[in-house]
Amino acid sequence: MTIPNRISAISLFVDDVAASKAFYADLFGVTPIFEDEVSAAFKFGETVINLLRSDQANDIVAPDKVGARTDGSRFQLTVWLDDVEAIASDLKRRGIAFNGPIDRPWGLRTINFVDPSGHSWEVAQRL
């Protein structure tokens, strides 16, 4: 098997596509590259983040099933930016709860927040 050299797309299962789309567009300043009634996709560099309504996702994760929002976070997406303090200020101004900034022993300063469907995002800055 060939080892992949990048992740091309990540699908996040959401309860409310419109609310999630508005959250991502507002927070990250991105515009959907595709959208319909059950999904909205955004380009982050070379990676596509696809927001897919949860009730439409069982077919793509079969033979498993989509977990419930109440089960808690099961993964985290990390983006590296240059100024964690500025992001923390922006999240605070928007009323978005977050944890941090925290200086991690592995050389990063981080904050963490969750989107409307409970997906964990970490913003990291090299120390």
N, CA and C of each residue as an Amber inpcrd file, in Angstrom:
protein
   381
   0.8400000  -1.1830000   0.0000000   0.0000000   0.0000000   0.0000000
   0.8820000   1.2420000   0.0000000   0.4960000   2.2230000  -0.7710000
   1.2000000   3.4960000  -0.8190000   0.8120000   4.3250000   0.3950000
   1.7820000   4.9500000   1.0250000   1.5160000   5.8090000   2.1790000
   0.9890000   7.1510000   1.6820000  -0.1850000   7.5790000   2.1700000
  -0.7240000   8.8760000   1.7450000   0.2010000  10.0140000   2.1730000
   0.2830000  11.0540000   1.3410000   1.1340000  12.1910000   1.6810000
   0.3480000  13.3910000   2.1940000  -0.9850000  13.2760000   2.2320000
  -1.8080000  14.3530000   2.7830000  -3.2250000  13.8480000   2.9840000
  -3.9710000  14.5390000   3.8180000  -5.3940000  14.2720000   3.9830000
  -6.1250000  15.2600000   3.0910000  -6.9570000  14.7560000   2.2030000
  -7.6130000  15.6300000   1.2430000  -8.9570000  16.1570000   1.7300000
  -9.6770000  15.3770000   2.5620000 -10.9860000  15.8310000   3.0320000
 -11.2970000  15.2200000   4.3900000 -11.9900000  15.9910000   5.2010000
 -12.4760000  15.5470000   6.5070000 -13.9540000  15.9060000   6.5510000
 -14.7930000  14.9170000   6.8350000 -16.2290000  15.1730000   6.9680000
 -16.5840000  15.2450000   8.4420000 -17.2330000  16.3250000   8.8150000
 -17.7210000  16.5090000  10.1760000 -19.2310000  16.3630000  10.1420000
 -19.7590000  15.5280000  11.0190000 -21.1940000  15.2860000  11.0480000
 -21.8430000  16.2990000  11.9770000 -22.8140000  17.0430000  11.4380000
 -23.4180000  18.1670000  12.1560000 -24.9190000  17.9880000  12.2540000
 -25.5110000  18.5870000  13.2710000 -26.9550000  18.5160000  13.4610000
 -27.6780000  19.5940000  12.6500000 -27.0630000  20.7590000  12.5140000
 -27.6850000  21.8920000  11.8520000 -26.6830000  22.4760000  10.8580000
 -26.8540000  22.1450000   9.5880000 -25.9040000  22.5790000   8.5530000
 -25.8390000  24.1010000   8.4770000 -26.9850000  24.7740000   8.5220000
 -26.9960000  26.2410000   8.3980000 -26.2320000  26.8950000   9.5470000
 -26.4560000  26.4410000  10.7790000 -25.7540000  27.0180000  11.9320000
 -24.2550000  26.7350000  11.8570000 -23.8920000  25.5280000  11.4750000
 -22.4740000  25.1760000  11.3700000 -21.8000000  25.9470000  10.2440000
 -22.4770000  26.0770000   9.1080000 -21.9310000  26.8410000   7.9800000
 -21.6950000  28.2860000   8.3960000 -22.6540000  28.8900000   9.0800000
 -22.5090000  30.2780000   9.5310000 -21.3520000  30.4080000  10.5160000
 -21.1940000  29.4450000  11.4210000 -20.1120000  29.4560000  12.3970000
 -18.7540000  29.4470000  11.6910000 -18.5600000  28.5340000  10.7560000
 -17.2800000  28.4250000  10.0490000 -17.0170000  29.6450000   9.1660000
 -18.0350000  30.0950000   8.4630000 -17.8620000  31.2710000   7.5990000
 -17.4990000  32.5000000   8.4180000 -18.1630000  32.6870000   9.5520000
 -17.9000000  33.8470000  10.3940000 -16.5440000  33.7530000  11.0800000
 -16.2660000  32.6190000  11.7120000 -15.0380000  32.4930000  12.4910000
 -13.7830000  32.4530000  11.6200000 -13.8090000  31.6620000  10.5600000
 -12.6140000  31.4840000   9.7290000 -12.6050000  32.3650000   8.4850000
 -13.7160000  33.0460000   8.1850000 -13.7640000  33.9030000   7.0040000
 -13.7100000  33.1180000   5.7050000 -14.2700000  31.9110000   5.6960000
 -14.2440000  31.0670000   4.5020000 -15.6220000  31.0340000   3.8510000
 -15.6250000  30.7790000   2.5610000 -16.8470000  30.6670000   1.7830000
 -16.9770000  29.2270000   1.3040000 -18.1810000  28.6750000   1.3440000
 -18.3300000  27.2900000   0.8750000 -17.9010000  27.1350000  -0.5820000
 -17.2150000  26.0240000  -0.8610000 -16.8770000  25.6920000  -2.2530000
 -17.9740000  24.8140000  -2.8480000 -18.8230000  24.2480000  -1.9820000
 -19.9860000  23.4660000  -2.3900000 -20.9690000  23.4890000  -1.2370000
 -22.2490000  23.5450000  -1.5650000 -23.2660000  23.4150000  -0.5270000
 -24.5760000  22.9620000  -1.1490000 -25.3380000  22.2250000  -0.3420000
 -26.6930000  21.8460000  -0.6980000 -27.5040000  21.7860000   0.5890000
 -28.6510000  21.1530000   0.5730000 -29.5130000  21.1370000   1.7560000
 -28.9230000  20.3610000   2.9290000 -28.0130000  19.4170000   2.6550000
 -27.4960000  18.5410000   3.7240000 -26.0100000  18.7000000   3.9800000
 -25.3430000  19.6260000   3.2670000 -23.8960000  19.7620000   3.4670000
 -23.3840000  21.1290000   3.0420000 -22.1850000  21.4310000   3.5320000
 -21.4430000  22.6190000   3.1010000 -19.9700000  22.2730000   3.2190000
 -19.1930000  22.5430000   2.1740000 -17.7760000  22.1970000   2.1570000
 -16.9350000  23.4630000   2.0350000 -15.8530000  23.4990000   2.8220000
 -14.9350000  24.6330000   2.8400000 -13.5240000  24.1530000   2.5350000
 -12.7340000  24.9830000   1.8910000 -11.3470000  24.6660000   1.5910000
 -10.4520000  25.3220000   2.6320000  -9.6220000  24.5310000   3.2940000
  -8.6040000  24.9920000   4.2440000  -7.2650000  24.5650000   3.6600000
  -6.5920000  25.4700000   2.9340000  -5.3650000  25.0730000   2.2430000
  -5.7080000  24.0290000   1.2040000  -5.0720000  22.8430000   1.3020000
  -5.3650000  21.7600000   0.3710000  -6.3950000  20.7770000   0.9130000
  -6.9240000  21.0410000   2.1080000  -7.8650000  20.1160000   2.7380000
  -9.2820000  20.6820000   2.6850000 -10.2270000  19.8220000   2.3520000
 -11.6360000  20.1970000   2.3570000 -12.2460000  19.7400000   3.6780000
 -12.9370000  20.6530000   4.3480000 -13.7250000  20.3210000   5.5350000
 -15.1780000  20.3030000   5.0830000 -15.7790000  19.1230000   5.1320000
 -17.1550000  18.9370000   4.6950000 -18.0680000  18.8150000   5.9110000
 -19.0370000  19.6880000   6.0050000 -20.0350000  19.6270000   7.0700000
 -21.2300000  18.8780000   6.5130000 -21.4820000  17.6850000   7.0420000
 -22.5390000  16.8230000   6.5270000 -23.5660000  16.5770000   7.6230000
 -24.8390000  16.7880000   7.2960000 -25.8900000  16.5570000   8.2870000
 -25.8250000  15.1080000   8.7680000 -25.8450000  14.9290000  10.0770000
 -25.6360000  13.6240000  10.7070000 -26.5190000  12.5230000  10.1490000
 -27.7790000  12.8210000   9.8780000 -28.6770000  11.7730000   9.3960000
 -28.3600000  11.3220000   7.9740000 -27.4440000  12.0030000   7.3090000
 -27.0220000  11.6230000   5.9620000 -25.6880000  10.8780000   5.9590000
 -25.0730000  10.7150000   7.1210000 -23.7070000  10.2060000   7.1840000
 -23.5810000   8.7020000   7.3860000 -24.6480000   8.0360000   7.7880000
 -24.5270000   6.6120000   8.0810000 -24.0420000   5.7940000   6.8890000
 -24.4600000   6.1560000   5.6780000 -24.0170000   5.4220000   4.4960000
 -22.5100000   5.4990000   4.2900000 -21.9060000   6.6310000   4.6040000
 -20.4700000   6.7630000   4.3340000 -19.5940000   6.1930000   5.4420000
 -20.1650000   5.9320000   6.6190000 -19.3720000   5.3390000   7.6990000
 -19.7110000   3.8680000   7.9360000 -20.6530000   3.3260000   7.1470000
 -21.0240000   1.9110000   7.2860000 -19.7730000   1.0420000   7.0750000
 -19.6130000   0.0080000   7.8480000 -20.5870000  -0.6750000   8.6680000
 -20.7380000  -0.0950000  10.0780000 -20.0410000   0.9900000  10.3940000
 -20.2000000   1.6270000  11.6990000 -21.4000000   2.5670000  11.6370000
 -21.6150000   3.3550000  12.6750000 -22.7050000   4.3220000  12.6930000
 -22.1900000   5.6430000  13.2420000 -22.9240000   6.7010000  12.9870000
 -22.5730000   8.0270000  13.4730000 -22.8630000   8.0920000  14.9700000
 -21.8990000   8.5720000  15.7460000 -22.0840000   8.7190000  17.1850000
 -22.9530000   9.9190000  17.5230000 -23.5580000   9.8710000  18.6850000
 -24.4120000  10.9650000  19.1410000 -23.5820000  12.1350000  19.6460000
 -24.0890000  13.3340000  19.4880000 -23.4220000  14.5610000  19.9590000
 -23.1440000  14.4840000  21.4520000 -24.0080000  13.8410000  22.2030000
 -23.8770000  13.7640000  23.6560000 -22.7750000  12.8200000  24.1160000
 -22.1430000  12.1030000  23.1940000 -21.0660000  11.1800000  23.5600000
 -19.7540000  11.8920000  23.8660000 -19.6410000  13.1740000  23.5320000
 -18.4120000  13.9290000  23.7770000 -17.4710000  13.8710000  22.5880000
 -16.3680000  14.6190000  22.6870000 -15.3970000  14.6830000  21.5870000
 -14.6700000  13.3600000  21.4200000 -14.4410000  12.9840000  20.1610000
 -13.6990000  11.7700000  19.8730000 -12.4970000  12.0560000  18.9780000
 -12.2900000  13.2930000  18.6040000 -11.1100000  13.6910000  17.8500000
 -10.9650000  15.2060000  17.9540000  -9.8230000  15.7080000  17.4870000
  -9.5850000  17.1470000  17.5100000  -8.8810000  17.5510000  16.2320000
  -9.3150000  18.6480000  15.6510000  -8.6510000  19.2330000  14.4920000
  -7.7640000  20.3560000  15.0020000  -6.5510000  20.4210000  14.4950000
  -5.6150000  21.4550000  14.9290000  -5.1920000  22.3020000  13.7350000
  -5.2330000  23.6190000  13.9270000  -4.6890000  24.5480000  12.9370000
  -3.5700000  25.3310000  13.6160000  -2.5020000  25.5570000  12.8830000
  -1.3660000  26.3130000  13.4190000  -1.4460000  27.7350000  12.8940000
  -1.4720000  28.6730000  13.8280000  -1.5210000  30.0880000  13.4930000
  -0.4140000  30.8090000  14.2530000  -0.1670000  32.0570000  13.8950000
   0.9550000  32.7950000  14.4730000   0.6480000  33.5060000  15.7830000
  -0.6370000  33.7370000  16.1010000  -0.9580000  34.5540000  17.2620000
  -2.1610000  33.9960000  18.0180000  -1.8980000  33.0740000  18.9360000
  -2.9680000  32.4510000  19.7270000  -3.7030000  33.4960000  20.5640000
  -2.9940000  34.4720000  21.0950000  -3.6360000  35.5110000  21.9140000
  -4.6890000  36.2690000  21.1140000  -4.3910000  36.5800000  19.8590000
  -5.3580000  37.2990000  19.0170000  -6.5840000  36.4280000  18.7550000
  -6.3770000  35.1420000  18.5320000  -7.5020000  34.2300000  18.3180000
  -8.3410000  34.1390000  19.5920000  -7.6890000  34.0410000  20.7440000
  -8.4190000  33.9820000  22.0240000  -9.2650000  35.2410000  22.2050000
  -8.7070000  36.3930000  21.8810000  -9.4670000  37.6480000  21.9850000
 -10.6630000  37.6460000  21.0470000 -10.4620000  37.1430000  19.8390000
 -11.5490000  37.0840000  18.8590000 -12.6440000  36.1270000  19.3230000
 -12.2700000  34.9610000  19.8420000 -13.2670000  34.0140000  20.3490000
 -14.0540000  34.6280000  21.5060000 -13.3430000  35.3150000  22.4090000
 -14.0020000  35.9570000  23.5470000 -14.9960000  37.0110000  23.0640000
 -14.5750000  37.8360000  22.1080000 -15.4380000  38.8800000  21.5510000
 -16.6940000  38.2750000  20.9300000 -16.5750000  37.1060000  20.3290000
 -17.7020000  36.4370000  19.6810000 -18.5630000  35.6420000  20.6630000
 -18.1160000  35.5410000  21.9200000 -18.8750000  34.7810000  22.9130000
 -18.7180000  33.2820000  22.7840000 -17.6190000  32.8380000  22.1690000
 -17.3500000  31.4110000  21.9950000 -16.4690000  30.9410000  23.1490000
 -16.9590000  29.9590000  23.9100000 -16.1920000  29.4290000  25.0390000
 -14.9420000  28.7110000  24.5310000 -13.8340000  28.8570000  25.2700000
 -12.5920000  28.1910000  24.8980000 -11.7640000  27.9100000  26.1420000
 -10.7740000  27.0530000  25.9870000  -9.8460000  26.6960000  27.0490000
  -8.4550000  27.1540000  26.6300000  -7.7890000  27.9200000  27.4930000
  -6.4330000  28.3730000  27.1910000  -6.3690000  29.8820000  27.1770000
  -5.2710000  30.3920000  26.7090000  -4.0890000  29.7480000  26.1540000
  -3.2990000  28.9600000  27.2150000  -2.7260000  27.8570000  26.7510000
  -1.9220000  26.9830000  27.5960000  -0.6000000  26.7110000  26.8870000
   0.5070000  26.8980000  27.6030000   1.8230000  26.5440000  27.0630000
   2.0430000  25.0530000  27.2990000   2.1490000  24.2920000  26.2110000
   2.2920000  22.8430000  26.2750000   3.7660000  22.4580000  26.3500000
   4.0790000  21.3550000  27.0360000   5.4800000  20.9430000  27.1690000
   6.1230000  20.5590000  25.8390000   5.3460000  20.3280000  24.7950000
   5.9160000  19.9600000  23.4990000   6.1720000  21.1700000  22.6090000
   6.1430000  22.3900000  23.2100000   6.5770000  23.5850000  22.4970000
   5.4960000  24.3470000  21.7620000   4.2430000  24.1510000  22.1440000
   3.1440000  24.8880000  21.5260000   2.3410000  25.6260000  22.5720000
   1.7890000  26.7580000  22.1890000   0.8160000  27.4960000  23.0010000
  -0.5190000  27.2420000  22.3220000  -1.5240000  26.7700000  23.0750000
  -2.7600000  26.3300000  22.4490000  -3.9970000  26.9100000  23.1200000
  -5.0720000  26.9480000  22.3440000  -6.4190000  27.1680000  22.8660000
  -7.3060000  26.1140000  22.2050000  -8.4150000  25.8030000  22.8460000
  -9.3460000  24.8190000  22.3220000 -10.7660000  25.3710000  22.4070000
 -11.5490000  25.1310000  21.3520000 -12.9660000  25.4760000  21.3530000
 -13.7190000  24.4010000  20.5860000 -15.0370000  24.4040000  20.6950000
 -15.8460000  23.4460000  19.9450000 -16.8340000  24.1880000  19.0580000
 -17.1490000  23.5720000  17.9170000 -18.1250000  24.1660000  17.0100000
 -19.5350000  23.8140000  17.4880000 -20.5860000  24.3020000  16.8120000
 -21.9470000  24.0560000  17.2910000 -22.3350000  22.5780000  17.3920000
 -21.6340000  21.7020000  16.6730000 -21.9450000  20.2720000  16.7370000
 -20.9940000  19.5080000  17.6430000 -20.1360000  20.2260000  18.3740000
 -19.2610000  19.5860000  19.3510000 -17.9230000  19.1200000  18.8370000
 -17.5140000  19.5320000  17.6370000 -16.2110000  19.1500000  17.1140000
 -15.1340000  20.0270000  17.7450000 -14.1310000  19.3840000  18.2830000
 -13.0680000  20.0780000  19.0030000 -12.0300000  20.6360000  18.0300000
 -11.7420000  21.9150000  18.1870000 -10.7140000  22.5930000  17.4020000
  -9.6440000  23.1250000  18.3340000  -8.3920000  22.9050000  17.9710000
  -7.2700000  23.4550000  18.7120000  -6.5570000  24.4380000  17.7790000
  -6.2220000  25.5880000  18.3240000  -5.3920000  26.5570000  17.6200000
  -4.0490000  26.5370000  18.3160000  -2.9810000  26.2950000  17.5670000
  -1.6550000  26.1390000  18.1480000  -0.6710000  27.1320000  17.5230000
   0.2230000  27.6070000  18.3640000   1.2830000  28.5230000  17.9500000
   2.5950000  27.9710000  18.4880000   3.6190000  27.9170000  17.6460000
   4.9360000  27.4760000  18.1080000   5.4950000  28.4870000  19.1000000
   6.0610000  27.9700000  20.1880000   6.6970000  28.8580000  21.1780000
   8.1140000  29.1770000  20.7590000
